[in-house]
Amino acid sequence: MQHYDYPFEVEWSKEEIVKVISLWNAVERAYESGISKEDFMQAYREFKTVLPSVGQEKKYGNQFEKESGYSLYKVLQEVKRSEKNKIFLGER
């Protein structure tokens, strides 16, 4: 497991921070062990209640990718593209 900072704003409420970090955890799982589409999309929907605009999503997604090497965009594309119920972008 790598060590890096999760992007979020300190002025957000505790609930908002939890929702955003839950998405970063879901992206990590997509790369490290796999995650069901349903679980990922639940985390993504919660994230979008905090950051509804595409511009905000890109900003924070790019920050997370820079820190971790894991791409929110690539996971979303795989969720849309794949017919499998589980998403895994890591190496086997």
Summary of the structure (lengths in Angstrom):
residues: 92
radius of gyration: 12.5
end to end distance: 16.0
largest distance: 39.3
contacts: 240
relative contact order: 0.20
helix: 63%
strand: 4%
